[in-house]
């Protein structure tokens, strides 16, 4: 749905964490350094699919590990 034309270099950080203590599902977060564009129609579609107010405050890192990776074509 959202494409990025130049995938030769991707700078990102990721973390694999349990979303909630009582859940066993692991969530993989990927945050890219450079923004990826999306059309208004794509954003509107995402808003229709996402539940409202499905967020929480930033939580302490505790003992979770954050990985940083820089990938580039040589």
Secondary structure, DSSP 8 states (H G I E B T S, - for coil): ----S--SEEEEEEEEEESSTT---EEEEEEESS-----HHHHHHHHHHS-TT--------TT---EEEEEE--
